[in-house]
Amino acid sequence: MSTQTPLKKNTRIPSLIRSVDFCFALVLIVAASPVLILKYLYRKCRYGTAIEHIFIYGMDNQPIALYQFTGEGKYYQWPQLVNLLKGDVSLLGTEKRYILSPDNKIELQATEQASSHKLTTIRPGLLSFALMHQQIGLSFEDQDLAIINAHKNAFSYLLALGRTGLIGALSSKHSSQNVSSIKLFDIELCNITMTEMIDMILSNAKHSAVQQPMPYHPNTSTQEEQMKQFAFVNADCMNISIQNSQYRHCLQNSCDRVFPDGSGVRIASISKGISPKDNLNGTDMFPRLCEQAAHAGLSIFLLGADKGIAATAANNMQRRYPKLIIAGTHHGFISHPETEHQVIEQINHSGASILLVAMGAPKQELWLAKHKHQLKVGVGIGVGGLFDFYAEKVKRAPLWVRQIGMEWVCRLNEEPQRMWKRYILGNPLFIYRVLKEIQAEKRQGIIHSQHNKIPSQVVSHNLDTKKARLTNIKSGNVAAIHRCSRQRLQRKLGSIIKRGFDIFAGSILLILLLPWLLLVAFIIRLESPGAILFSQQRAGKNNTPFTMWKFRSMYQDAEQRLANLQAGNEMQGGVLFKMKQDPRITRTGKLIRKASIDELPQLWNVILGDMSLVGPRPALPSEVTQYSMHDRKRLEVKPGITCIWQVSGRSDIPFDQQVELDVDYIYQQSLFTDIWILVKTIPAVLLAKGAY
């Protein structure tokens, strides 16, 4: 007689990941409890019942009842935090599959076939990679593999949560994907998905194969049989199009379709109110195109790159897809007319349906346009440095880097000497040109809407009329207004980036430090009676009051004893109160103050949005009443946990110098400045200079 022990492996999630979900759920429920209670009472009075259930498939396709508030409205899904607390779902997991008819066995069988066996140990998530990939334009990526990698361990899970939160914070809720084209720098970009683009390429390639069943003859070309030319454009290509009129004319007239490529063009499109459906680029397209071309029996010719690179890339892809037909390869050094003629003959006699040209922009597009009438292929596409990636000469950025739109950083790291001008100088220039174009369109009254577009002829006529009526003085005023609008837009963009960084970094730090925070709380309570956390009203941005949290480092009667100690204030300027030997501080308080541990609960203020990681320290309302008009400049931004004066001497610096350092930060603040200050905070905390 034998017994079978069920494998726990199929139903177990790493305990640390479960702990992260539990902590997030607990913190969010506690923080939102006043709102949840009020919404519960309101829904109960209005509908008679406050909570309703919807059913989804969980692990092993078991039904799960998700809670939600009855009716529609904001935050109606917040009760699902209870499901997260119970362990029914994960914060980040597989996409939710709703049960439309629980008794329908056919539907259950279909969903069992659709679900991957690899995902049986992963719970459905309140957030999913499918939504994140749609927001960032990577909906064509393998969602299953991404979520499996995210659940390898707690650290990977936290990083994936951070990426998802950052993308959600930076994604525009008002941009539309239901627009067929995006106009940028007077170039029409085709807004379709990766699947639709590949279908378009294959359709044109198949049509060419049907149109040309006979062997190639040089004198048989007709206008109807001309090759379809497609192009990818990124931020660098758009910059080149401004300076190179020939390339610009090629993109506007010779290319049948131009596809948006890269995070730069994506950000520019979103700024104009249009969200590209996918990040269309040759590197992601190539393996998918090879796979489908192999099934369709269509052949591909690779032209470009250094000698041997195209052949190596072709061999690698044929090993991956054995049925793939590579019609031929040739390097990209074909400037001599005789060599050029021989290459064209080779392409035409190869019977290729698709021609991929990797010569770099603008050379590849101009070459295709120049020989369009001679090439007897269905589709010609400029693909940049694609062959280098698939010949394994250059490493591709990992998926997590592409998810946050930072692939250009990896390219810069791979080839700094060749790429630094493109990215370090080119990216800011591109952003400036985009902002300038947006302001020009606002002046002209152009609205990016699928249902309401102003004809370019009317816009041009109206603009000429307005310019004719403006005097020199009025023109100067208009220029000043546009300059101010551009600066406001730049500040708003910087504010969005700063807020996203605060949420991402603050959440990660709070989760990682949670065990230590609990230990500190226990020690504080052990030494002296009273609350573990100390709350105090502070002045926030524009002097808006908020409640700031700290670990209690003083005895309970500290505020009552302050008046008797004012005479011993050691802080120059009289606004702030500081004593190196303050009798109100406990022994534990001295230690956590020295190490700045008492400030860590302010990470919660950062997540709530009352504070930032970097900014002037939040002042007491009583201190603000003593501020001069110059001192009040430090109230123009959100207060922070650390800033320039905290890493330059902290309490040893007089108050007036602290104000000057804070004002300097306000004028030079940026994401890189914040990161630099946070890095410098680490040695400042470890050395404890000026901390008391």
DRENLUM-988438 format. One record per residue (C-alpha): residue in one letter; x, y, z. Coordinates in steps of 0.5 Angstrom, whole numbers, plus 500, padded with zeros to 3 digits. Layout:
<recs>
AXYZ;...
</recs>
This chain:
<recs>
M500500500;S503507498;T500514499;Q502520494;T504526497;P501532493;L507537491;K507543495;K511546489;N505548485;T501552490;R507555494;I509563493;P516565496;S514567503;L518574502;I513576496;R507574500;S510578506;V511584501;D504584499;F501583506;C505589508;F503593502;A496591503;L496593511;V499600510;L494602504;I488599508;V490603514;A492609511;A485609507;S481607512;P477613513;V475614506;L474606506;I469607512;L465613509;K465610502;Y462604505;L457608509;Y455612503;R454606499;K450602504;C445608505;R444609497;Y444602495;G442598501;T448593500;A456596500;I460590498;E459586491;H463580489;I466579482;F469572480;I476571477;Y480565476;G486564481;M491559482;D490552478;N483556475;Q480556482;P474561483;I476567487;A471572489;L474579489;Y470585493;Q468591491;F464597492;T457597489;G456601484;E461605480;G465611481;K472613484;Y476607488;Y470602487;Q476597487;W479599493;P476593497;Q480588493;L486590498;V482585503;N483580498;L491582497;L491582505;K488575505;G492572500;D487571494;V491576489;S498579489;L499586488;L503584481;G501578478;T498575472;E492578468;K485577472;R481573468;Y474574469;I469568470;L463570466;S459564467;P461560473;D457554471;N460553464;K465548463;I466549456;E469556458;L473553464;Q476548459;A478554454;T481558460;E485552462;Q488551455;A489559455;S493559461;S500557462;H502551466;K508556468;L504561471;T500556476;T504558482;I503565481;R496569483;P493574479;G495581481;L491587482;L497590477;S499586471;F505587466;A500586461;L497593463;M504596464;H507593457;Q501597454;Q502603457;I510603455;G508600448;L511593449;S505589449;F508585444;E513582449;D512575453;Q508577459;D508570462;L516570462;A516577465;I512575470;I515569472;N522573472;A519578477;H517572482;K524569482;N525572489;A523578493;F528583490;S526582483;Y518583485;L520589489;L524592483;A518590478;L513593483;G517600482;R518599475;T510598474;G509604479;L514609476;I510607469;G503608472;A506615475;L509617468;S503615463;S498620461;K491618462;H489623457;S492621451;S489617446;Q491611442;N485611437;V489616432;S491613426;S497617425;I502622429;K505628426;L511630429;F516635425;D511635419;I512628418;E507623419;L508617423;C504611423;N500609429;I499601429;T501595433;M507591432;T502585430;E499590425;M506592422;I508585421;D502584418;M503590413;I510588411;L508581410;S502583406;N506587401;A511582400;K506576399;H503581394;S509582390;A511575390;V504574386;Q505580382;Q512577380;P512570378;M517570372;P524571373;Y527578373;H528582367;P531589368;N526593363;T520590366;S519595372;T512599372;Q510604377;E505599380;E510594382;Q515599385;M517596392;K514599398;Q519603403;F518603410;A522607415;F523607423;V525614426;N527615433;A529622436;D536622433;C532621426;M528627427;N534631429;I537629423;S531631419;I531638421;Q538639418;N538634412;S532637407;Q534631403;Y532626408;R526630410;H523629403;C525622403;L521621410;Q515625407;N514623400;S518616398;C517612404;D510609404;R510608412;V514611417;F514608424;P515611431;D521608435;G524609442;S522612448;G524619446;V518619440;R513616445;I514622450;A514627444;S507624442;I504623449;S506631450;K502632444;G496628447;I497622442;S499615445;P503610440;K500603440;D507600440;N514602440;L515600433;N523598432;G527594427;T530590433;D524587436;M521586429;F526582426;P525575430;R518576429;L518578422;C523572421;E518567424;Q512569420;A516570414;A518562415;H511560416;A509564409;G515561405;L517569404;S525570403;I529576406;F535579404;L540582409;L544588406;G548593411;A553593417;D560591417;K563585413;G561578415;I556581420;A549580416;A551573414;T552572422;A546575424;A542571418;N546564420;N543565428;M536567425;Q536560421;R538556427;R532559431;Y527558425;P530552421;K524554415;L527561415;I529563407;I535568407;A535570400;G542573401;T547577405;H552583403;H555588407;G554596407;F560598404;I557599397;S559607395;H562605388;P557605383;E559598380;T559595386;E552598387;H550595381;Q552588382;V549588389;I542591386;E543585381;Q544580387;I538582390;N533582384;H536575382;S535572389;G528572389;A527576396;S521578398;I523583404;L530587404;L532589410;V538595409;A542597415;M546603413;G544607419;A540614418;P539617413;K544613409;Q539607408;E533611407;L536615402;W539609398;L532605398;A529611395;K534612390;H534605388;K526604389;H525603382;Q530598380;L529593386;K524588385;V522586392;G516587395;V518591401;G524595403;I526597410;G531601413;V533598420;G539601423;G544597427;L539591427;F544586425;D549588430;F545586435;Y543579432;A550578430;E551578438;K556584436;V552589441;K548587447;R541588447;A538592453;P535587458;L527587458;W527591465;V531597462;R526597456;Q520597461;I522604464;G524607457;M532607458;E535603453;W539609450;V543608457;C545601455;R547604448;L551609451;N555605455;E556600450;E559605445;P560612449;Q565615444;R560614438;M553615442;W555621446;K553626442;R547623439;Y544622447;I547627451;L547633446;G541630442;N536628447;P535635450;L535638443;F530634441;I526635447;Y527643446;R524642439;V518638441;L516643446;K517649441;E513645436;I507644441;Q507651443;A507653435;E501648435;K497652440;R498658437;Q495656431;G489653434;I491645432;I488640437;H490633436;S483630436;Q481624431;H474628430;N477635430;K483637426;I484643422;P486643415;S493645414;Q492650409;V487654413;V492654419;S497656415;H493662412;N490664419;L498664421;D500669416;T494673417;K496674424;K503675423;A501681418;R497684423;L502684429;T507690430;N514689433;I512690440;K506685440;S511680437;G516681442;N510680447;V508674444;A515671444;A515673452;I509669453;H511663449;R518663453;C514663459;S509657457;R515653455;Q518654462;R512652465;L511646461;Q519644463;R517645470;K511641470;L515635466;G520636472;S515636477;I512629474;I519626474;K520628481;R514625484;G515619480;F522618483;D519620490;I514614489;F518609486;A525610491;G520612497;S516605497;I522601495;L526604501;L520603506;I519596504;L526594505;L527598512;L521595515;P524590519;W529595522;L523600523;L519595527;L526594531;V527601533;A520602535;F520596540;I527599543;I523606543;R517603547;L522599551;E526605554;S520610555;P513610556;G509614550;A507614543;I513611538;L511616533;F512623534;S507627529;Q508635528;Q504640524;R509643519;A509648513;G509644507;K509647500;N506654499;N506654507;T500649507;P500645513;F501638514;T502632519;M510630519;W512623522;K518622526;F520617531;R520620538;S527621540;M524626547;Y521625553;Q513626553;D514633556;A519636551;E514641549;Q513644556;R520644557;L522648551;A520655554;N525654560;L531652555;Q530657550;A536661553;G541656551;N539655544;E546654540;M543655533;Q545662530;G539666527;G534665533;V529662528;L531654529;F532651536;K538646537;M542644543;K548639543;Q546637550;D539637550;P536634556;R529632553;I532627549;T532620551;R538615550;T535612544;G533618542;K541621542;L543614538;I537615532;R538622532;K546621531;A544616525;S538620522;I534614524;D528618527;E527621520;L525615516;P518615518;Q518621513;L518616507;W511615509;N510623508;V514622501;I509617499;L503621501;G506627497;D506632503;M514631502;S519629497;L526625498;V530632497;G528639499;P528644504;R527641511;P520642513;A519648518;L515649524;P509654523;S512658529;E519658525;V515661519;T512667523;Q519669524;Y521668516;S523674512;M521675505;H527672503;D527666507;R520665505;K523663498;R524656501;L517655502;E516655494;V517647493;K515641497;P520640503;G524634503;I528629508;T535631505;C537637501;I544641500;W545644507;Q544637510;V550634506;S554640507;G554640515;R547640517;S546643524;D553647524;I551651518;P547658521;F540659519;D541664514;Q546660510;Q541654510;V536658507;E541660501;L543653500;D535651500;V534657495;D540655490;Y537648490;I530650488;Y533654482;Q538648480;Q533642482;S533636477;L532628477;F540628477;T541633482;D536629487;I540623486;W547626487;I544629494;L541622496;V548619494;K552625498;T547624504;I550617505;P557619508;A553625511;V549620515;L555615517;L560621519;A554624523;K557631522;G553636525;A547631527;Y545633534;
</recs>
